């Protein structure tokens, strides 16, 4: 799956599961993390993406959207544990081999 296909899944997920107000959006591709087996899409309010003013940021606890390349599975990271641990846990639980040897 390429980044454009993954972005479409992440946008759909955000539309269906993200806050209705204020308006939210994904950051541009330059901010997307490619972990080899998945893409990690950061998102926030449209206003914050435009201004970078911290007064417009969504509060903590809502992490990036992850799209698994092979399956298209899409999910939202939480605020805890840290993102690397959440990715490692997901990979291990789903038998996904990662570049750092985690998973199966």
C-alpha positions in Angstrom: 0.0 0.0 0.0 1.4 3.4 -0.9 1.1 6.5 1.2 -1.8 7.9 -0.9 -3.9 4.8 -0.3 -3.0 4.8 3.4 -3.9 8.6 3.6 -7.4 7.9 2.2 -7.9 5.2 4.9 -6.6 7.6 7.6 -8.8 10.4 6.4 -11.9 8.1 6.4 -11.0 6.9 9.9 -10.7 10.5 11.1 -14.0 11.5 9.6 -15.8 8.6 11.2 -14.1 8.5 14.6 -12.5 11.9 15.2 -14.1 14.8 17.0 -16.8 16.6 15.1 -15.8 20.0 16.5 -13.5 21.7 16.0 -12.6 20.6 12.4 -9.6 18.2 12.3 -7.3 17.1 9.5 -4.1 15.1 8.9 -0.8 16.8 8.6 1.0 16.9 5.2 3.0 13.8 4.1 6.3 15.3 5.2 5.1 14.7 8.8 4.0 11.1 8.2 6.2 8.3 9.7 6.8 5.3 7.6 7.6 2.4 9.9 8.0 -0.1 7.1 5.0 -2.2 8.0 2.7 0.8 8.7 2.2 4.5 8.3 1.7 6.8 11.2 -0.4 9.9 10.4 -0.4 12.8 12.9 -3.5 14.9 13.0 -4.9 17.9 14.8 -7.3 20.8 14.4 -7.3 22.5 11.0 -6.6 25.7 12.8 -3.5 24.3 14.6 -2.2 22.9 11.3 -2.5 26.3 9.7 -1.2 28.5 12.6 0.9 26.2 14.9 -0.6 28.2 17.7 -0.8 25.9 20.8 -4.1 27.5 21.8 -5.6 25.7 18.9 -4.2 22.2 19.7 -6.3 19.1 20.6 -5.4 18.1 24.1 -3.3 15.1 25.0 -4.5 11.5 24.9 -5.4 11.4 21.2 -2.5 10.0 19.2 -1.7 9.6 15.5 -3.7 7.3 13.2 -1.9 4.1 12.2 -2.6 2.4 8.8 -1.1 -1.1 8.4 0.2 -1.5 4.9 -0.5 -5.2 4.4 -4.0 -5.3 5.8 -5.3 -1.7 5.7 -6.2 -2.0 9.4 -6.6 1.5 10.7 -6.5 2.5 14.4 -5.9 5.5 16.7 -3.0 5.5 19.1 -3.8 6.5 22.7 -1.8 8.8 24.9 -0.2 5.9 26.8 2.0 3.9 26.5 4.4 5.8 24.3 3.9 5.4 20.6 6.9 3.1 19.9 5.5 0.7 22.6 2.0 0.8 21.1 3.4 0.0 17.7 5.5 -2.8 19.1 2.5 -4.2 21.0 0.3 -4.1 17.9 3.0 -5.8 15.7 3.6 -8.5 18.3 -0.1 -9.2 18.8 -0.7 -9.5 15.0 2.5 -11.4 14.1 3.9 -8.5 12.1 7.7 -8.6 11.5 9.2 -5.1 12.1 12.5 -3.7 11.0 13.9 -3.9 14.5 13.1 -7.6 14.9 10.0 -7.2 17.0 6.9 -9.2 16.0 7.2 -12.6 14.3 
